[in-house]
């Protein structure tokens, strides 16, 4: 007789919780509201949010789990790679979620309803409901009956799916542990009646009471495991579908104590035909000083990099041809910092406070990824030059953190060359086609003084309107 004992059930339920939440780092991989907004990571209803790209789930529980994963990036290389391997495994399969939305919703609602403390009370209670349904059109018994039929159908479909997958992938797949456990669960003698009741439309009252009490009372924890496994399967299939549709690949987390990030080519995940660019950070070259004209792609490159790092720490597929990284402690950005009228903060003062907040965290010794887009654009050129130079030089000294700092003040770059040895200088070029600027969006080494602001103003006829 194959029956999973209570200790085994509690263990697998706890494991299901552990795999959803990162608990292996003193700090955790942290982001703040500003960064979440800058990178458009979480908003379900905002166009082109990163979350919405992956939200192809079919179940409410799958969506809750997906949100949980997005809110808690992992901080352990083994966990990251294990989840990544699971997604990679399902990306190689051509499968859909094995249960229809209608059946799953009815079964889920049924299993969520309460039950009776013992079998005699269950018989008495259901008998009263059945009588009431015949006398006064009480809907409780018909809803329970239809929910039970849906649950039987759901369990049969899921068992068929597990049997087929186990027969096809029996050699140490990343999903093997889950398959083995579910196979054992469905071999439980108390569930062997499922096959005989496949596709039934009617059930005698005593069978209804017996099955209802069994599923919602005796096997309550087993049903929780089944639902948790289905939610996870929903997420695995949904995320893998996005990876296939968008040609995303999987990052590899390293256990190296020396922080580094490298990719031969990554792009912004919202762009179907995004231009890939390489990135390479380590303690010897930990700051990228980025220049380029307006519209050349600086902000997009920074966001692409930040999103890739966030998704990589989730174990999710990334918009890159490859990505290898050591586990970092968090991600901070300053891309779209706004003034605060309620506090009386100007744009410049809000920028200063943002830099101060990030500086405090860097000074604590955390391994952080920092993205600053056009520092101090809210003040005059002289102060912006002095501030950008001083802040960039100060941040560069923290070799355990990685920075991308963009600016239009190219003179800062020339000064940094004489003051630092660990800064990489790169730019996104502009190619002039007559009076029309064109952009390659491909990063090149060096510093550029490209300035096309007035050309764009003239091309748009702004001055002609004023005349």
KAVEN-V159916 format. One line per field, one symbol per residue. ss: DSSP state (2 for helix, 1 for strand, 0 for the rest). phi: phi as a letter, one per 20 degrees, with the letter a starting at -180 (. if undefined). burial: 1 if it has 16 or more other C-alpha atoms within 10 Angstrom, else 0. Layout:
ss->???
phi->???
burial->???
This chain:
ss->00000222222222222200000000000100222222000000000002222200000222222222222000002222222222222220000000002222222222220000002222222222222222220002222222222222222222222222222200000002222222222200222222222000000022222222222222022222222222222222222222222200110111000000111111000000000011111100101111110000022222222222222222001101000111000111110000010000102222222222222222200001111110000000222222222222222200000111110002222222222000111111111110011111111110000000222222200222220
phi->.dcefffffffffffffffecfcdbgenfdccfffgfgeledffdegmffgffeedfdcfffffffffffecgeccfffgfffgffffgffeedcdgfcfgffffffffffeffcefbffffffffffffffffeclfeffgfffffffffffffffffgfffffffecddlfgefffffffffffeggfdffgffdfmfdcbfgffgfffffffecfdgfffffgfgfffffgfgffffffgffdmeddecedegfefabbbfacbffeefdfefcecbcbfebdcdedcqfgmfoffffffgfffffffffenefcebfaacbefderbcccdcfdfcffemefgfffffffffffgfffffnfeddccddlglfecffffffffffffffffgfefeddcdcdaeefffffffgedccddedbbdfddedmedfcceldfcfocddgbdgfffgffemffffff
burial->00000000100110000001110000011110011111111100000011111111111011101100111111111011111111111110000011100011111101100011001001100110110000000000100111111111111111101110010000000111001001001100011001000000000000011011101110001111111111111111111111100101111111000011111001111000001111111110111111111111111111111111111111111111111111111111111111100000001111100110010001000111111111111110000110111001101101111111111111011001000001111111110000001000111000110101000000000000000
